[in-house]
Amino acid sequence: MDLLSKKIVMGKDIGIHGMAWMDEAAASLATEYCKTPNMVTVRIGELVFQKPLKAGHHLRIYGEVTKVGNSSISISLEAKRYNLYSGEEVVVCNTNSTFVRVDEDGSPTPIDDSIRKNFEASKK
């Protein structure tokens, strides 16, 4: 998985905001991978929290593309608490997201063939 984002947890961030951070990180990967800003979130899977976060913790979000369809892309995400002193990372949550490429009217539109071919080639 590639590092997508780094955050420092603030008191106001604890709770539902982790979902927004995960969606933002996944969206940045989807738009860059598909070389278009016209990607929308259609699904965020179950967000499973395995460890708590507290104010002051450092968080790193990792992701990887797991599937490229005709107009959609699926991404696996993992958030890890980062210890500044030891460099140790501990998984705090993970999820999967799906994005769809859309046109100006919001209708699904195909992802370029070259992107799908590059994905398939990278899996061999």
C-alpha positions as CSV (number, residue, x, y, z in Angstrom):
1,M,0.0,0.0,0.0
2,D,1.1,3.5,-0.7
3,L,1.1,6.4,1.8
4,L,-1.7,8.7,0.8
5,S,-2.1,11.1,3.7
6,K,-0.7,12.2,7.1
7,K,-2.8,13.8,9.8
8,I,-2.3,15.0,13.4
9,V,-5.4,14.1,15.5
10,M,-7.0,17.1,17.3
11,G,-9.8,16.8,19.9
12,K,-12.3,18.0,17.3
13,D,-11.3,15.2,14.9
14,I,-12.1,12.3,17.2
15,G,-15.3,10.5,16.1
16,I,-16.9,10.6,12.7
17,H,-14.2,12.7,11.1
18,G,-12.0,9.7,10.4
19,M,-14.5,8.7,7.7
20,A,-14.0,12.0,5.9
21,W,-10.2,11.6,6.1
22,M,-10.5,8.1,4.6
23,D,-12.8,9.3,1.8
24,E,-10.5,12.2,1.0
25,A,-7.4,10.0,0.8
26,A,-9.3,7.5,-1.4
27,A,-10.6,10.2,-3.6
28,S,-7.1,11.6,-4.1
29,L,-5.9,8.2,-5.1
30,A,-8.8,7.5,-7.4
31,T,-8.6,10.9,-9.3
32,E,-4.8,10.6,-9.7
33,Y,-4.9,6.9,-10.8
34,C,-7.7,7.6,-13.3
35,K,-6.2,10.9,-14.4
36,T,-9.4,12.8,-14.0
37,P,-11.1,15.0,-11.3
38,N,-14.5,13.6,-12.3
39,M,-14.7,10.7,-9.8
40,V,-17.4,10.4,-7.2
41,T,-17.7,8.2,-4.1
42,V,-20.4,5.6,-4.5
43,R,-19.5,3.3,-1.6
44,I,-17.5,3.3,1.6
45,G,-17.4,-0.1,3.2
46,E,-17.7,-0.8,6.8
47,L,-15.1,1.2,8.8
48,V,-13.7,-1.1,11.4
49,F,-12.0,0.7,14.3
50,Q,-9.4,-1.6,15.9
51,K,-7.5,0.8,18.1
52,P,-8.5,4.2,19.6
53,L,-7.0,7.5,18.6
54,K,-6.4,10.4,21.0
55,A,-5.6,14.1,20.5
56,G,-2.0,14.5,19.5
57,H,-1.6,11.1,17.8
58,H,-0.2,11.0,14.3
59,L,-2.2,9.1,11.7
60,R,-1.1,7.8,8.3
61,I,-3.5,6.6,5.7
62,Y,-2.4,4.0,3.2
63,G,-4.2,2.8,0.1
64,E,-4.0,0.7,-3.0
65,V,-6.2,0.1,-6.1
66,T,-7.7,-3.3,-6.0
67,K,-9.9,-3.3,-9.1
68,V,-10.5,-1.1,-12.1
69,G,-13.8,-1.7,-13.9
70,N,-15.4,-0.1,-16.9
71,S,-16.4,3.1,-15.0
72,S,-15.4,2.3,-11.5
73,I,-12.3,1.9,-9.3
74,S,-12.1,0.0,-6.0
75,I,-9.6,1.0,-3.3
76,S,-8.5,-0.7,-0.1
77,L,-7.6,1.7,2.8
78,E,-5.8,1.3,6.1
79,A,-5.2,4.0,8.7
80,K,-2.2,3.5,11.1
81,R,-1.3,5.4,14.2
82,Y,2.4,6.5,13.9
83,N,4.7,6.7,17.0
84,L,7.1,9.5,16.5
85,Y,9.7,8.1,18.9
86,S,9.9,4.5,17.7
87,G,8.5,4.8,14.1
88,E,6.1,2.0,14.9
89,E,2.8,1.9,13.1
90,V,-0.3,0.3,14.5
91,V,-3.5,-0.3,12.4
92,V,-6.4,1.7,13.8
93,C,-9.0,1.1,11.1
94,N,-9.5,-0.1,7.5
95,T,-12.2,0.0,4.8
96,N,-12.8,-0.3,1.1
97,S,-14.2,2.4,-1.2
98,T,-15.6,2.5,-4.7
99,F,-15.6,5.5,-7.0
100,V,-17.2,6.0,-10.4
101,R,-16.0,8.2,-13.2
102,V,-18.7,10.7,-14.2
103,D,-19.3,13.1,-17.0
104,E,-20.5,16.7,-16.6
105,D,-24.1,15.5,-16.1
106,G,-23.1,13.1,-13.4
107,S,-23.6,10.0,-15.5
108,P,-21.1,7.2,-15.4
109,T,-18.5,7.3,-18.1
110,P,-15.8,4.8,-19.0
111,I,-12.3,4.9,-17.5
112,D,-9.7,5.1,-20.2
113,D,-8.7,1.7,-21.6
114,S,-5.0,2.5,-21.0
115,I,-5.6,2.8,-17.3
116,R,-7.4,-0.5,-17.1
117,K,-4.7,-2.1,-19.1
118,N,-1.9,-0.7,-16.9
119,F,-3.8,-2.0,-13.8
120,E,-4.1,-5.5,-15.3
121,A,-0.4,-5.4,-16.3
122,S,0.6,-4.4,-12.7
123,K,-1.2,-7.4,-11.3
124,K,0.8,-10.0,-13.3
